[in-house]
Amino acid sequence: ITELEARVDERTRELVKQNEALVFRSRQLQTVSDVARGVATAQALEALLISVTQLISERFGFYHVGIFLVDDRNEYAVLRAANSEGGRRMLARQHKLKVGQVGIVGFVTGKGQPRIATDVGEDAVFFNNPDLPLTRSEMALPLRAGNRIIGALDVQSTESDAFQPEDVELFGILSDQVAIAIQNNLLYDETRRALDESQRLYRQYLQQEWSSEQTERRHNRFIYSQLGTAPSDQDVPEIS
């Protein structure tokens, strides 16, 4: 009977832990959904990026959240937004990492694969950043626009083993939503710039045509008759 009771207690504890894990995962999924809705409403790119870092940090309680975007030459991943104090210092000095070479973010933007450092002291890829001295574990995920890597979502925690393999799938959903929002925002900006340029060229064209028309009219002569008005090249005597 004692052995049976012990087995029942152990099984009960396992079920409780499983239930707690399910509840926690459900909350995480709800948070991902909330964050995705939040980032979708931002239009200006900088406001969008700041909103993402703040929402993720607040909802998940992470020490540092940063968003990197790859430059036009695909050489560097440039930090564009961060929630932490150290991250703001990095932004002030225009912090960037070599794609495919430096740090977990460099690895992710170069390989296009997510990466977790459960213990940053043992991970050979981890880049020791003096602005984030409390980091003990880190996870970075690529931001994809079609087949192109446009950046990375970087999340850091003060606890070791804060990220598990299943978190890659969860935050992968979020990073995909963020990437779509960034890409839509960039396309919106490009479309707006193209429209502004088209309007500028159209105004310039109208101005040139109007100036040309005024210049030509100075030399035109017209003959008025019962049939109407018509241009004429004949000299017209002055009226005395």
Backbone bond lengths (Angstrom), bond angles and torsions (degrees), N, CA, C in turn:
res aa  C-N    CA-C-N  psi(-1)  N-CA   C-N-CA  omega(-1)  CA-C   N-CA-C  phi
1 I - - - 1.467 - - 1.531 110.47 -
2 T 1.329 115.80 -41.49 1.462 120.02 178.97 1.523 111.17 -62.27
3 E 1.330 116.33 -42.52 1.462 120.44 178.82 1.525 111.01 -64.46
4 L 1.335 116.59 -40.70 1.452 120.94 179.11 1.531 111.06 -63.97
5 E 1.343 116.05 -42.55 1.465 119.81 178.60 1.527 111.19 -63.38
6 A 1.333 115.74 -38.78 1.469 119.45 178.93 1.523 110.37 -64.46
7 R 1.344 116.69 -40.01 1.458 120.30 179.18 1.523 110.88 -66.58
8 V 1.341 116.43 -38.92 1.461 120.79 178.17 1.527 110.59 -64.53
9 D 1.344 116.19 -43.36 1.466 120.29 178.90 1.528 111.12 -62.69
10 E 1.320 115.97 -42.45 1.455 119.67 179.62 1.522 111.00 -63.95
11 R 1.319 116.00 -43.70 1.461 120.21 178.88 1.528 110.80 -64.33
12 T 1.327 116.26 -38.12 1.468 120.36 178.60 1.522 110.54 -63.36
13 R 1.338 116.54 -43.44 1.464 120.20 178.21 1.537 110.98 -62.30
14 E 1.334 116.37 -39.45 1.464 119.93 178.39 1.519 110.98 -63.16
15 L 1.340 115.85 -42.92 1.466 119.58 179.30 1.523 111.57 -65.00
16 V 1.319 116.56 -38.71 1.464 120.27 178.26 1.524 110.36 -63.59
17 K 1.339 116.32 -43.48 1.462 120.44 179.67 1.527 110.56 -64.68
18 Q 1.333 115.59 -41.32 1.456 118.80 178.22 1.525 111.36 -63.77
19 N 1.322 116.00 -40.72 1.456 120.02 179.29 1.524 110.90 -65.11
20 E 1.343 116.54 -41.68 1.460 120.28 177.95 1.521 110.86 -63.08
21 A 1.337 116.14 -39.34 1.461 120.28 178.72 1.533 110.63 -64.69
22 L 1.335 116.52 -40.45 1.461 120.29 178.93 1.528 111.36 -65.57
23 V 1.333 115.44 -41.71 1.466 119.53 178.62 1.531 110.52 -63.53
24 F 1.341 115.49 -43.17 1.455 120.20 179.35 1.524 111.31 -62.82
25 R 1.342 116.40 -43.45 1.459 120.27 179.30 1.533 110.81 -65.77
26 S 1.330 116.28 -37.26 1.458 119.90 177.79 1.524 110.72 -63.09
27 R 1.332 116.38 -41.66 1.463 120.13 177.33 1.524 111.08 -64.31
28 Q 1.328 116.15 -39.10 1.458 119.38 178.28 1.525 111.06 -62.96
29 L 1.333 116.48 -43.90 1.463 120.32 178.89 1.528 110.94 -62.25
30 Q 1.337 116.42 -40.53 1.455 119.80 178.10 1.514 110.46 -64.58
31 T 1.336 115.92 -39.05 1.457 120.27 178.34 1.521 111.12 -64.39
32 V 1.337 116.78 -42.88 1.464 120.85 176.99 1.521 110.10 -58.40
33 S 1.322 116.60 -43.22 1.463 120.84 179.11 1.523 110.88 -63.16
34 D 1.337 116.57 -42.79 1.466 120.40 179.69 1.530 110.91 -64.38
35 V 1.324 115.93 -43.62 1.460 119.79 179.99 1.524 110.58 -63.84
36 A 1.338 116.56 -42.13 1.464 120.76 179.40 1.519 110.97 -60.04
37 R 1.340 117.16 -41.65 1.466 120.21 178.06 1.516 111.04 -66.41
38 G 1.344 115.67 -36.93 1.458 119.72 -179.58 1.510 112.92 -65.79
39 V 1.326 117.22 -42.41 1.466 119.54 -177.47 1.517 111.38 -74.05
40 A 1.317 116.73 -23.78 1.466 119.37 -178.08 1.519 112.39 -71.24
41 T 1.347 117.70 -19.27 1.459 120.67 -177.12 1.524 112.73 -87.75
42 A 1.331 118.04 -15.26 1.464 120.81 -178.62 1.522 110.05 -80.11
43 Q 1.344 117.05 138.57 1.457 121.31 -178.84 1.526 112.02 -105.76
44 A 1.334 117.25 -50.88 1.459 119.59 179.54 1.526 109.21 -67.34
45 L 1.335 116.90 135.75 1.455 121.35 -174.28 1.519 112.16 -59.51
46 E 1.319 117.50 -47.72 1.464 119.73 -178.09 1.528 110.71 -62.54
47 A 1.318 117.00 -41.19 1.465 120.57 178.06 1.520 110.72 -63.87
48 L 1.316 116.58 -38.31 1.463 121.29 178.28 1.520 110.94 -62.50
49 L 1.327 117.47 -48.54 1.462 121.16 -177.37 1.524 111.40 -64.87
50 I 1.323 117.04 -43.01 1.466 120.57 178.54 1.517 110.39 -62.63
51 S 1.323 116.41 -42.30 1.461 121.14 179.58 1.525 111.26 -60.07
52 V 1.332 117.23 -41.94 1.465 120.88 -179.66 1.519 111.29 -61.82
53 T 1.331 117.09 -48.44 1.468 119.91 -177.35 1.529 111.06 -64.35
54 Q 1.313 116.86 -40.36 1.459 119.94 -179.01 1.522 112.10 -68.47
55 L 1.329 116.66 -44.17 1.461 120.52 -178.79 1.527 111.48 -63.60
56 I 1.326 117.06 -45.78 1.464 120.02 -178.88 1.518 110.74 -64.14
57 S 1.328 116.69 -42.05 1.465 120.29 179.98 1.522 111.39 -64.35
58 E 1.325 116.49 -44.14 1.460 120.55 -178.33 1.522 112.04 -67.76
59 R 1.303 117.29 -44.43 1.460 120.65 -174.94 1.528 112.36 -74.16
60 F 1.328 117.72 -34.83 1.461 120.28 -176.55 1.532 113.23 -105.60
61 G 1.316 117.03 -7.59 1.450 120.42 177.04 1.520 114.78 70.19
62 F 1.333 117.66 34.85 1.457 120.73 -178.35 1.523 111.04 -85.14
63 Y 1.316 114.68 149.02 1.456 123.31 -179.57 1.528 111.38 -65.23
64 H 1.295 116.17 -43.58 1.462 120.42 -177.15 1.523 109.51 -146.09
65 V 1.326 116.18 135.48 1.462 123.03 173.58 1.522 107.35 -131.66
66 G 1.303 116.92 126.23 1.456 121.22 179.69 1.513 111.62 -133.12
67 I 1.322 115.96 152.40 1.459 121.80 175.55 1.527 108.16 -122.08
68 F 1.311 114.90 125.37 1.455 122.41 177.02 1.529 108.88 -108.01
69 L 1.320 116.71 141.58 1.458 121.81 172.75 1.531 108.42 -121.99
70 V 1.322 115.55 137.69 1.460 121.28 -178.97 1.521 109.24 -75.71
71 D 1.337 116.65 137.46 1.466 120.25 -179.32 1.532 111.20 -72.10
72 D 1.333 115.39 173.75 1.467 120.84 -173.99 1.526 112.23 -62.67
73 R 1.307 118.27 -29.04 1.462 121.62 -179.28 1.522 113.24 -88.93
74 N 1.325 115.80 -0.82 1.461 121.07 -179.49 1.541 111.67 59.78
75 E 1.320 115.77 35.26 1.460 121.19 -179.76 1.520 112.46 -102.15
76 Y 1.331 115.90 -39.42 1.461 119.86 -175.48 1.530 111.00 -129.26
77 A 1.340 114.16 145.77 1.461 120.93 168.52 1.525 106.28 -95.44
78 V 1.319 116.32 114.72 1.460 121.94 -172.80 1.530 109.50 -101.59
79 L 1.329 116.68 129.32 1.455 120.47 177.95 1.519 109.45 -68.77
80 R 1.328 116.82 125.44 1.468 121.69 -177.23 1.512 113.31 -113.92
81 A 1.340 117.72 -20.98 1.464 120.29 179.19 1.516 109.06 -158.05
82 A 1.332 116.12 146.83 1.464 121.67 178.59 1.525 109.10 -158.64
83 N 1.318 116.48 150.67 1.452 120.30 -176.98 1.527 113.56 -97.11
84 S 1.336 117.50 -25.30 1.463 121.02 -171.92 1.523 111.35 -83.74
85 E 1.342 114.94 164.25 1.463 120.34 177.25 1.527 110.53 -63.61
86 G 1.347 116.29 -43.19 1.455 119.94 176.64 1.515 111.66 -62.66
87 G 1.320 115.61 -37.08 1.458 119.81 178.12 1.515 112.16 -63.50
88 R 1.321 117.45 -37.30 1.463 120.70 178.60 1.528 110.97 -67.26
89 R 1.332 116.69 -35.15 1.465 118.85 174.89 1.529 110.35 -65.37
90 M 1.309 116.03 -39.47 1.466 120.42 178.00 1.527 110.76 -63.46
91 L 1.329 116.54 -39.34 1.460 120.37 178.33 1.527 110.66 -63.91
92 A 1.332 115.96 -38.63 1.460 119.93 -177.86 1.521 111.94 -63.61
93 R 1.317 116.71 -32.14 1.464 118.89 179.86 1.536 111.85 -99.98
94 Q 1.337 116.27 12.37 1.470 122.54 176.43 1.529 111.01 58.26
95 H 1.306 114.99 56.78 1.472 122.57 -177.93 1.530 110.82 -62.31
96 K 1.326 116.21 134.46 1.458 120.92 177.89 1.524 109.31 -148.72
97 L 1.328 115.41 155.81 1.468 122.40 -178.52 1.524 109.11 -126.94
98 K 1.295 115.64 141.39 1.459 121.34 179.69 1.521 110.02 -66.42
99 V 1.328 116.49 126.10 1.465 121.40 179.99 1.521 109.86 -62.77
100 G 1.338 115.40 128.77 1.453 121.10 176.73 1.514 115.10 80.11
101 Q 1.357 117.21 1.48 1.454 117.83 -174.77 1.522 114.22 -130.21
102 V 1.317 119.01 -48.78 1.459 121.53 -170.08 1.521 111.71 -105.62
103 G 1.354 115.79 122.76 1.447 121.55 171.92 1.510 114.43 71.95
104 I 1.330 113.77 175.58 1.458 120.64 179.07 1.527 110.62 -65.64
105 V 1.326 116.85 -37.68 1.461 120.08 177.72 1.524 110.55 -64.10
106 G 1.340 116.74 -41.03 1.455 119.95 176.40 1.516 111.71 -61.83
107 F 1.332 115.94 -39.74 1.461 120.55 177.43 1.526 110.89 -63.18
108 V 1.317 116.52 -46.55 1.467 121.40 -175.78 1.520 111.23 -65.97
109 T 1.339 117.32 -44.86 1.464 119.76 -179.09 1.527 111.78 -71.20
110 G 1.339 116.39 -23.60 1.458 119.04 178.32 1.515 113.02 -84.40
111 K 1.331 116.79 -41.31 1.466 121.69 -176.87 1.525 113.17 -93.12
112 G 1.334 116.55 -22.76 1.453 119.20 -176.62 1.511 113.19 73.13
113 Q 1.339 116.69 23.83 1.456 122.14 -179.02 1.527 109.75 -123.81
114 P 1.341 118.16 142.27 1.468 120.09 177.08 1.526 110.98 -66.72
115 R 1.316 116.12 156.14 1.460 120.12 -178.88 1.526 109.03 -144.13
116 I 1.351 116.11 136.22 1.457 122.64 176.31 1.512 108.92 -119.57
117 A 1.339 116.21 132.71 1.459 121.89 171.12 1.525 106.61 -112.65
118 T 1.333 116.33 99.65 1.463 119.89 -177.60 1.519 111.86 -69.80
119 D 1.320 116.61 -27.99 1.457 122.11 175.95 1.523 106.54 -139.97
120 V 1.350 116.38 105.68 1.455 119.60 -172.44 1.525 112.22 -65.73
121 G 1.319 116.67 -21.89 1.456 119.13 178.95 1.511 113.25 -71.34
122 E 1.338 117.41 -20.70 1.451 121.76 -178.29 1.522 113.35 -106.81
123 D 1.321 117.19 -11.16 1.462 120.71 -177.66 1.526 109.38 -85.19
124 A 1.320 116.03 119.33 1.461 120.77 -176.77 1.522 112.21 -69.10
125 V 1.330 117.95 -21.63 1.459 121.22 -177.51 1.529 111.05 -84.20
126 F 1.320 116.85 -20.71 1.458 120.57 -175.00 1.525 111.12 -63.17
127 F 1.344 115.39 136.75 1.454 121.80 177.94 1.521 108.06 -100.72
128 N 1.315 117.01 117.95 1.458 121.83 -178.13 1.524 109.62 -72.85
129 N 1.319 116.25 111.50 1.456 121.38 -175.33 1.527 109.43 -106.53
130 P 1.336 118.91 117.07 1.464 121.11 -179.33 1.523 113.42 -65.12
131 D 1.325 117.97 -19.75 1.460 120.48 178.31 1.524 112.39 -77.45
132 L 1.333 116.86 -14.89 1.480 121.32 179.99 1.527 108.82 -127.98
133 P 1.325 117.62 66.29 1.467 120.68 -173.81 1.518 114.70 -70.71
134 L 1.331 118.43 -18.31 1.465 121.06 -175.87 1.527 113.03 -89.65
135 T 1.308 117.67 -2.36 1.468 120.69 -178.44 1.525 111.13 -64.71
136 R 1.333 116.26 129.69 1.464 122.09 176.71 1.528 111.97 -119.84
137 S 1.316 116.59 -23.12 1.467 120.03 175.41 1.521 108.13 -148.38
138 E 1.326 114.41 154.33 1.467 119.75 -173.13 1.523 109.98 -146.49
139 M 1.318 115.40 146.93 1.458 121.70 175.19 1.531 107.79 -137.74
140 A 1.318 115.87 132.87 1.466 121.00 177.13 1.517 108.94 -129.39
141 L 1.324 115.54 140.85 1.459 121.61 -179.27 1.521 109.53 -130.21
142 P 1.320 117.26 142.02 1.469 119.98 -179.48 1.518 111.61 -72.28
143 L 1.311 115.81 146.99 1.456 122.94 171.60 1.523 106.97 -102.91
144 R 1.328 116.63 117.51 1.458 121.58 -173.24 1.522 111.28 -111.01
145 A 1.335 114.46 139.36 1.461 121.82 170.38 1.522 105.82 -122.99
146 G 1.321 116.71 94.82 1.453 120.50 -172.51 1.520 109.70 69.80
147 N 1.317 116.96 -123.75 1.468 121.42 177.79 1.523 112.59 -96.34
148 R 1.310 117.03 6.62 1.457 121.26 -175.89 1.522 110.97 -106.34
149 I 1.334 116.63 137.58 1.456 122.03 175.85 1.521 107.71 -88.99
150 I 1.331 116.75 117.00 1.461 120.37 -177.88 1.518 112.53 -101.10
151 G 1.333 117.60 -9.17 1.457 119.19 -179.29 1.509 112.02 170.34
152 A 1.338 115.38 -158.94 1.458 120.70 -178.42 1.523 110.08 -151.52
153 L 1.329 114.51 146.60 1.462 122.27 171.45 1.521 107.28 -100.13
154 D 1.319 117.15 120.55 1.464 122.90 -175.13 1.520 109.58 -113.65
155 V 1.345 116.21 123.77 1.470 122.03 -177.76 1.525 108.31 -125.57
156 Q 1.336 116.89 131.27 1.457 121.21 -177.93 1.524 110.58 -130.95
157 S 1.341 114.83 145.93 1.461 121.85 -177.01 1.526 110.34 -127.89
158 T 1.324 115.43 154.51 1.462 120.51 176.69 1.523 111.43 -84.18
159 E 1.323 118.53 -2.56 1.462 122.90 -178.79 1.527 109.98 -108.73
160 S 1.328 115.68 141.92 1.462 120.29 173.55 1.522 109.30 -72.57
161 D 1.318 117.08 150.25 1.464 122.67 179.02 1.525 112.37 57.24
162 A 1.329 116.72 33.36 1.468 119.74 -179.18 1.514 111.83 -74.24
163 F 1.325 117.08 -19.87 1.456 120.81 -176.69 1.520 110.44 -119.16
164 Q 1.319 114.94 137.47 1.453 122.15 -179.55 1.532 109.08 -116.30
165 P 1.336 117.25 161.57 1.477 119.57 -179.85 1.526 113.55 -54.22
166 E 1.343 117.36 -34.59 1.464 118.24 -179.64 1.527 111.90 -68.83
167 D 1.351 117.03 -19.76 1.465 119.56 177.02 1.526 111.63 -68.53
168 V 1.316 116.37 -25.16 1.463 120.06 178.78 1.521 110.10 -61.18
169 E 1.326 116.52 -44.01 1.471 120.10 179.26 1.516 111.03 -66.26
170 L 1.338 116.33 -43.24 1.460 120.37 -178.36 1.527 111.23 -63.35
171 F 1.317 115.72 -52.06 1.451 119.19 -178.30 1.532 111.75 -75.86
172 G 1.323 116.19 -18.31 1.457 119.06 173.08 1.515 111.21 -63.22
173 I 1.342 116.13 -37.81 1.465 120.41 176.15 1.519 110.00 -61.98
174 L 1.332 114.84 -43.62 1.458 119.62 -179.41 1.526 111.60 -66.63
175 S 1.326 116.80 -43.73 1.467 119.73 -179.52 1.529 111.01 -63.71
176 D 1.337 117.35 -34.41 1.468 120.15 176.61 1.527 110.79 -64.18
177 Q 1.338 116.18 -41.05 1.463 120.11 178.12 1.528 111.06 -64.97
178 V 1.330 115.43 -41.37 1.464 119.77 178.72 1.524 110.45 -63.72
179 A 1.340 116.70 -43.27 1.465 120.79 -179.94 1.518 111.11 -61.65
180 I 1.340 116.97 -41.77 1.464 120.83 179.07 1.529 110.14 -63.21
181 A 1.342 115.64 -42.93 1.463 119.31 179.68 1.527 110.80 -63.74
182 I 1.339 117.40 -41.08 1.466 121.14 178.80 1.519 110.38 -64.57
183 Q 1.326 116.32 -46.12 1.460 120.35 -179.05 1.528 110.94 -62.52
184 N 1.321 117.63 -43.61 1.463 120.74 178.04 1.523 110.70 -61.68
185 N 1.341 114.86 -39.12 1.451 119.27 179.71 1.526 111.44 -65.46
186 L 1.348 116.02 -43.09 1.465 120.47 178.55 1.531 110.81 -63.35
187 L 1.337 116.29 -41.47 1.465 119.86 178.20 1.528 110.85 -64.84
188 Y 1.325 116.01 -37.78 1.465 120.22 177.95 1.526 110.35 -63.01
189 D 1.352 116.09 -44.18 1.462 119.87 178.98 1.533 111.28 -63.89
190 E 1.335 116.48 -41.95 1.464 119.87 178.91 1.528 110.81 -63.59
191 T 1.324 116.54 -42.27 1.460 120.28 179.10 1.521 111.05 -64.13
192 R 1.325 116.43 -41.42 1.461 120.05 179.34 1.524 111.38 -65.31
193 R 1.349 116.68 -41.72 1.463 119.33 178.05 1.532 110.96 -64.91
194 A 1.339 115.98 -40.49 1.464 119.66 178.80 1.525 110.64 -63.78
195 L 1.340 116.69 -40.09 1.465 120.34 178.66 1.522 110.69 -65.72
196 D 1.332 116.85 -43.01 1.468 119.82 178.43 1.528 110.70 -61.50
197 E 1.336 116.50 -41.25 1.457 120.01 179.51 1.528 110.78 -66.39
198 S 1.327 116.91 -39.72 1.467 120.46 178.13 1.526 110.78 -63.15
199 Q 1.320 116.60 -42.26 1.457 120.22 179.10 1.529 111.04 -65.29
200 R 1.327 115.78 -39.10 1.462 119.70 178.88 1.530 110.61 -63.62
201 L 1.335 116.23 -45.59 1.461 120.22 179.41 1.520 111.43 -65.07
202 Y 1.333 116.60 -36.81 1.466 120.10 179.57 1.526 110.54 -66.53
203 R 1.339 116.97 -42.45 1.468 119.65 177.32 1.527 110.58 -63.71
204 Q 1.339 115.61 -40.31 1.461 119.38 178.27 1.531 110.96 -63.36
205 Y 1.322 116.50 -41.18 1.473 121.21 178.19 1.528 110.67 -62.78
206 L 1.314 117.21 -45.21 1.471 120.15 179.66 1.524 110.79 -62.14
207 Q 1.314 115.85 -41.18 1.456 119.33 179.90 1.523 111.36 -63.58
208 Q 1.337 116.75 -43.48 1.460 120.58 178.51 1.521 111.33 -63.76
209 E 1.345 116.88 -44.27 1.459 120.23 -179.57 1.520 111.84 -64.95
210 W 1.327 115.56 -38.60 1.457 118.72 179.86 1.526 110.79 -68.26
211 S 1.335 116.24 -40.01 1.469 119.87 176.94 1.516 110.51 -63.65
212 S 1.341 116.73 -41.81 1.462 120.73 178.48 1.514 111.47 -63.70
213 E 1.332 115.57 -40.49 1.469 120.08 179.92 1.522 111.02 -65.49
214 Q 1.338 116.53 -40.39 1.460 119.63 179.07 1.529 110.80 -66.03
215 T 1.349 115.88 -39.06 1.470 119.59 179.13 1.516 110.99 -63.56
216 E 1.318 117.63 -43.58 1.463 121.30 -179.95 1.516 111.65 -66.23
217 R 1.305 117.59 -36.01 1.462 120.23 -176.88 1.522 112.52 -67.90
218 R 1.328 117.85 -23.38 1.463 119.30 179.88 1.537 111.08 -63.05
219 H 1.325 118.47 -26.56 1.461 122.42 -175.49 1.535 112.30 -104.04
220 N 1.297 117.48 1.91 1.460 120.51 -179.27 1.529 110.69 -84.80
221 R 1.334 115.13 143.52 1.455 121.69 172.79 1.526 107.13 -121.64
222 F 1.317 115.73 147.89 1.460 120.29 -176.29 1.524 109.69 -127.03
223 I 1.327 114.39 145.75 1.457 121.97 175.98 1.525 108.09 -112.82
224 Y 1.327 114.74 126.72 1.457 120.77 179.22 1.529 108.59 -101.40
225 S 1.299 115.72 128.99 1.457 120.75 178.73 1.527 108.13 -144.78
226 Q 1.361 113.54 -178.52 1.464 117.77 178.36 1.522 111.62 -64.45
227 L 1.334 115.52 -22.29 1.470 118.65 -178.56 1.532 112.59 -83.27
228 G 1.332 114.38 -11.43 1.454 117.50 -179.93 1.507 112.18 129.11
229 T 1.327 116.22 -156.76 1.458 122.92 -177.94 1.507 109.56 -113.47
230 A 1.344 115.76 135.31 1.461 119.90 -179.38 1.519 109.00 -143.43
231 P 1.347 117.72 143.30 1.469 120.22 176.95 1.512 110.41 -66.81
232 S 1.356 115.46 151.43 1.462 120.34 -178.02 1.517 109.57 -145.00
233 D 1.354 115.31 146.23 1.461 121.13 176.49 1.527 111.58 -97.44
234 Q 1.354 118.64 -1.00 1.459 122.30 -178.13 1.521 110.44 -75.55
235 D 1.323 113.88 144.69 1.459 118.51 175.88 1.521 109.83 -70.07
236 V 1.283 116.06 136.45 1.445 122.39 179.92 1.514 108.83 -108.82
237 P 1.307 117.73 124.84 1.493 119.69 -179.71 1.507 110.82 -64.68
238 E 1.334 114.33 145.47 1.465 118.54 178.22 1.535 110.24 -70.45
239 I 1.298 114.57 147.81 1.467 120.36 178.10 1.523 108.48 -85.09
240 S 1.366 114.64 125.82 1.467 119.24 -178.42 1.546 109.57 -97.80
